Amino acid sequence: MKKIRINIPQHNPAFEPNMNIADIVIRYGIMMGIGIAAVFLKIHILFFLCTFILWEGMMGWCVVHHIFGINHHCTKKDESC
């Protein structure tokens, strides 16, 4: 009987930082824009969205980057991470 090999991409361990400082600053800017819009438009559900964006920025970890195996945290100069 022949064994079938399935090529499963190797992912980083969960919650290991995968964003660089530029990604984090962009997330904070988006969060501030959505938060200000939520105050002026009085749409309180947007505050929940801001909370998740803030959480991603504080942790330096993005679920979409994790799923696709994208890692902006390590640079080419620093291969040790």
BELKA-V575465 format. One record per helix or strand of 3 or more residues. SS is the DSSP state (helix for helix, strand for strand). FROM is the first residue (numbers start at 1). TO is the last residue. If there is no record, write none. Layout:
BEGIN
ss: {SS SS}
from: {FROM FROM}
to: {TO TO}
END
This chain:
BEGIN
ss: {helix helix helix}
from: {21 45 63}
to: {41 59 68}
END
